[in-house]
Amino acid sequence: MEIKSKLWIEVEGQAVFGRGRKFLLEAIDKHGSINQAANEINISYRKAWGYIKAMEERLGFKLIERQTGGKNGGGAVLTPGAREFLIKYEALEKGIQELVDKRFSKIFGTNS
C-alpha cells in the first residue's frame, strides 16, 4: 500500500502551476521547442501556448524566450526565472511527498 498526492499552485483561486505544467516546461527545455514539447506531453500547441501565457501572467514573470521561425527555424528556451521556479517547485514537491510518506507510515504503520 502506498499514498499518492497532488500539489499545485494557485494565484487568486486559479491554477497556475502543477505537475502537467512542470512536464511542459521540462519538455520545452529538453527540445528547445514548444511544438515538440506539446507533442511529447500529448497536448496541442495552442493549449501549450495558453498554459505558458497564463502561467506568465499569474506568476508575473517571463518563463519562455521564443525565437520565431525563419531560415534557421525557431525555438524556445526557459528563462533563468523559469529554471529557478522549477528548482523551487521540485524542492517543494519532494518535501511535501516526504511529509506525506512519513505521516502515512505513522498512521497506517507501513514502511515507505
Buried (B, 14 or more C-beta within 10 A) or exposed (E): EEBEEEBEBEBEEEBBBBEEBBBBBBBBBEBBBBBBBBBBBEBEBEEBBEBBEBBBEBBEEBBBEBEEEEEEEEBBBBBEBBBEBBEEBEEEBEEEBEEBBEEBEEEEEEEB
